[in-house]
């Protein structure tokens, strides 16, 4: 998986400040790395490491305030996501 996987998603607000990026089930399956895969995520030219988590029956990539600031994005923004 040298090229990684790209998909588009809308950044979701969960609670007052927590945000996350929903990950389609087929993307998690394509990673073939279990139910909590460690990934390198790129959003708007900002790259960081995290794990995909299952929250409420959905897969999500957490997106902290620090990472949102570096990427210049906010809840409600549609973004292209690249994961490896």
C-alpha positions as CSV (number, residue, x, y, z in Angstrom):
1,X,0.0,0.0,0.0
2,X,2.7,2.4,-0.9
3,X,0.3,4.9,-2.5
4,X,-2.1,4.8,0.4
5,X,-5.8,5.4,0.1
6,X,-7.6,8.6,-0.7
7,X,-11.2,9.5,0.0
8,X,-13.4,12.6,0.6
9,X,-15.2,13.2,3.9
10,X,-16.8,16.0,5.9
11,X,-15.2,16.8,9.2
12,X,-17.8,16.1,12.0
13,X,-18.2,17.9,15.3
14,X,-18.8,15.4,18.2
15,X,-19.6,17.3,21.4
16,X,-18.5,20.8,21.9
17,X,-15.0,20.7,20.5
18,X,-14.0,17.2,19.5
19,X,-13.9,16.6,15.7
20,X,-13.3,13.6,13.6
21,X,-13.3,12.4,10.1
22,X,-15.6,9.5,9.2
23,X,-13.8,6.6,7.4
24,X,-15.8,4.4,5.1
25,X,-15.9,0.7,6.1
26,X,-14.4,-0.3,2.8
27,X,-11.3,1.9,3.5
28,X,-10.7,0.2,6.8
29,X,-11.2,-3.2,5.2
30,X,-8.7,-2.3,2.5
31,X,-6.0,-1.4,5.1
32,X,-6.3,-5.0,6.3
33,X,-4.8,-3.9,9.7
34,X,-7.5,-4.9,12.2
35,X,-10.2,-2.7,13.8
36,X,-7.9,0.0,15.1
37,X,-5.2,0.5,12.5
38,X,-2.3,2.9,13.0
39,X,-2.2,5.3,10.1
40,X,-0.5,8.4,8.7
41,X,-3.2,10.9,7.8
42,X,-2.8,13.9,5.4
43,X,-5.5,16.6,5.4
44,X,-4.8,19.8,3.4
45,X,-1.0,19.2,3.2
46,X,-0.8,18.5,7.0
47,X,0.3,15.0,8.0
48,X,0.1,13.4,11.4
49,X,0.0,9.9,12.9
50,X,-3.0,8.5,14.7
51,X,-5.2,5.4,14.9
52,X,-8.6,4.9,13.3
53,X,-11.1,4.3,16.1
54,X,-14.6,2.7,16.2
55,X,-17.0,5.2,17.8
56,X,-20.7,4.5,17.9
57,X,-20.4,1.7,15.3
58,X,-18.5,4.0,12.8
59,X,-14.9,4.3,12.0
60,X,-13.4,7.7,12.8
61,X,-10.1,9.5,12.5
62,X,-9.6,11.9,15.4
63,X,-8.8,15.5,14.4
64,X,-7.6,17.6,17.3
65,X,-7.7,21.4,17.5
66,X,-3.9,21.5,16.9
67,X,-4.2,19.4,13.7
68,X,-7.2,21.4,12.5
69,X,-5.2,24.6,13.0
70,X,-2.2,23.3,11.1
71,X,-4.4,22.0,8.2
72,X,-6.5,25.2,8.2
73,X,-9.8,23.2,8.4
74,X,-12.9,23.2,10.6
75,X,-15.9,21.1,11.5
76,X,-18.2,21.0,8.5
77,X,-15.5,21.3,5.9
78,X,-15.3,18.7,3.2
79,X,-11.7,17.5,2.8
80,X,-9.7,15.1,0.8
81,X,-8.1,12.6,3.2
82,X,-5.0,10.5,2.3
83,X,-4.1,7.6,4.7
84,X,-1.2,5.2,4.7
